[in-house]
Structure formats: C-alpha cells, structure tokens
Amino acid sequence: MPDRYRKFKAAAVAAPPVFLDREATTAKACSLIREAAGNGAELVVFAETFLPGYPYWIWLGTPTWGAPFFFELYKNAVVVGSETTNALCDAARAANAHVVIGIDERDGGTLYNTLLFISREGEVLGRHRKLQPTHVERSIWGRGDGSDLNVFKTDLGAIGGLICWEHTMDLVRYALIVLGEEIHVAAWPGTSTLNHNPHSKIFNDVTEAAARHHALAGQVFVINVQSPIDAAMIEKLGLTGRTEMIAPGGGWTAIIAPDGRIIGGPLVGEEGIVYADIDMEERIGMKYACDSIGHYARPDVVRLVLNLQKQNVVEITTEPVLPGFADTNSPATAHGDVDARILIG
C-alpha cells in the first residue's frame, strides 16, 4: 500500500447508450464525462459495452432473428486508436478525469467485450477483454487472455476491473488483488426482462452481492455500474409492448467501500450519475483485519498460478513442422538451414 493516500470523488454513470449508434453514443459519453467532472469527479466509470450497447437480442430470440442486429453492432463497434477512442481521450483530458468505459471492441474480424481505461492525461492506459463470454454471449464476442488481466497505476490508486459474471471467477478476482488492485470497476448490463428470464428478477441482488463481496475480500473500493434499458432501445429491437420479453428500467449502480458499505447510491432502474467521496486511507483498517494477499493468505494450503501471456494464433518457429521431415524444396533446406514455418494454432 502507498505511503500517501488520496481523497477524491468518483462517479458511476448509469445511462443507456444511443443503441447501436457509435457516434451518437460517443458524443453522449463525452457529455457525461464533462458533467461528472463538473461535479468534481476525478474518476468516471461507465457500464459494460456502453458504447454502442449490449446485445440483448441474444437472450430474446434465435441467432437468425438476431443476425441483422449483429451486423449493426459490428459496423458500430470500437477500434482502439480510432477517432472514437481519440474523442474519449480528448474528453478525459479536458475534464482532467480518469475514465473507464465498456465498449464493444473490434479487432480484426472479431468483437470483444472490453473495458477501456483512459488516464486524465488523455492516454489509453490499456484494456481488459472479458475472459469468458457468458452463455450465448459466445455467439457475439471472442475471449480475452492473460494479457488482458491488468491493473493500472494512477495518481488515485491502482485501478482494475471485471465484467459481469467474471465476478463468479474467484481465481480471476484474486488475481487482480494479487496484482495490487485498490479501486475495482464492476461493469454489468442492466436487465429488466420479466417472465422470459426468471433470473432477471434477482439480477440486481446478485450484482450487489458480488460487488460488495469483492470489496470486502479484496479490501478495495468498488465502482459498480449498470446501464438501464430505455424505450428507444426496445423500439430498435422491435419489441415495444412486449414487456414479458424486455421492459424499460433495470440496473443497480453503487459505490462501495472496502468493508462492504455502500457509500454512493444505489441507483436502481433509473438513469443518472452516482457520486461518492473516496478516502483511500479507509483500506488500512480492512488490511489490519484481513489482508487477503498477506497475513490472511495461506499459500502453504492454496495458491494461485497466473498466466499473463498473450495467446497468439500464429507462432513463428525455426524448427521443422515435423522433426526429421525437412522440406527439400525449400530455399532454407537447400542451403543447409532449418526450414522456417508459421504454425496456426
């Protein structure tokens, strides 16, 4: 833990996107960053895939029915280093605030469920791609890997984050704590489906339990953010009036102290911004009680193996593909060298 402890204001933005519209949602995000910073926030956090929206259709119909929405999502997805992320970086710099925002990221031909971390200087600190898309989410997003499990050091503290049901992956949560996480972003979609999915009735309760537990288990502050569903989103899906399928509302947004206390919010099922004053010194008392990576750990009984390497689909090797079977037609073999191959994994 640091020798000096910051006090600052954090903002959790509970807002629906302009659904599947990258430019309009970017403009909305920049406006909300300005608003939160104008109210004193030095850390502004948005929900899972705020830009340009969460693919609710995957839970509501067949893949064939949802295909046109995927086309729109793909075309409106965010490329890191594009005009879209440049605009977000400019907004963060102008507001003098760190920003964490959920995006549908496009990299090559694949989409990823990503948290983007931007510094108050307007620089992309890095990203976290959801390690394991949940259930039918796998029809939309690829998987992240260990290189996407990051904690970013800032003047406020070390910021990390997880997305939705990654909070059920206890070893992953513990990995962030081991990496030095002090401020945790918990990003989720809002859900308001009713009889179609009975689990939606307890989704806010599950969210709250997961967020408060991580705060206590890691002795960290948690910024928990969900986007409510609005009527425009439902109209875009062609489900207006189908309240048994999807309805406006949903979402549980709050800011939680390291002892599990709610210190901001909760804001439930509404659009708005939740603020809280954070005193990083509060972590000391919880570390006194249960430092989960120090005096309260038992590595002689259980320990974590953590692989932070990037998993590439291409490996360049100077060894023969099959040892003992050199390609006699290759220029390298003709000159007595080992054939160089590209292996596709």
C-alpha positions, 0 to 999 in steps of 0.5 A: 500500500502507498505511503500517501493516500488520496481523497477524491470523488468518483462517479458511476454513470448509469445511462443507456447508450444511443443503441447501436449508434457509435457516434451518437453514443460517443458524443453522449459519453463525452457529455457525461464525462464533462458533467461528472467532472463538473461535479468534481469527479476525478474518476468516471466509470461507465457500464459494460459495452456502453458504447454502442450497447449490449446485445440483448437480442441474444437472450430474446430470440434465435441467432437468425432473428438476431443476425441483422442486429449483429451486423449493426453492432459490428459496423458500430463497434470500437477500434482502439486508436480510432477517432472514437477512442481519440474523442474519449481521450480528448474528453478525459483530458479536458475534464482532467478525469480518469475514465473507464468505459465498456465498449464493444471492441473490434479487432480484426474480424472479431468483437470483444467485450472490453473495458477501456481505461483512459488516464486524465492525461488523455492516454489509453492506459490499456484494456481488459477483454472479458475472459469468458463470454457468458452463455450465448454471449459466445455467439457475439464476442471472442475471449480475452487472455492473460494479457488482458488481466491488468491493473493500472497505476494512477495518481488515485490508486491502482485501478482494475476491473471485471465484467459481469459474471467474471465476478463468479471467477474467484481465481480471476478476482484474486488475481487482480488483488494479487496484482495490487488492485485498490479501486475495482470497476464492476461493469454489468448490463442492466436487465429488466426482462420479466417472465422470459428470464426468471433470473432477471428478477434477482439480477440486481441482488446478485450484482450487489452481492458480488460487488460488495463481496469483492470489496470486502475480500479484496479490501478495495473500493468498488465502482459498480455500474449498470446501464438501464434499458430505455424505450428507444432501445426496445423500439430498435429491437422491435419489441415495444409492448412486449414487456414479458420479453424486455421492459424499460428500467433495470440496473443497480449502480453503487459505490462501495467501500472496502468493508462492504458499505455502500457509500454512493447510491444505489441507483436502481432502474433509473438513469443518472450519475452516482457520486461518492467521496473516496478516502483511500486511507479507509483500506488500512483498517480492512488490511489490519483485519484481513489482508487477503494477499498477506497475513490472511493468505495461506499459500502453504494450503492454496495458491494461485498460478497466473498466466499473463501471456498473450495467446497468439494464433500464429507462432513463428518457429525455426524448427521443422513442422515435423522433426526429421521431415525437412522440406527439400524444396525449400530455399532454407533446406537447400542451403543447409538451414532449418526450414522456417514455418508459421504454425496456426494454432 
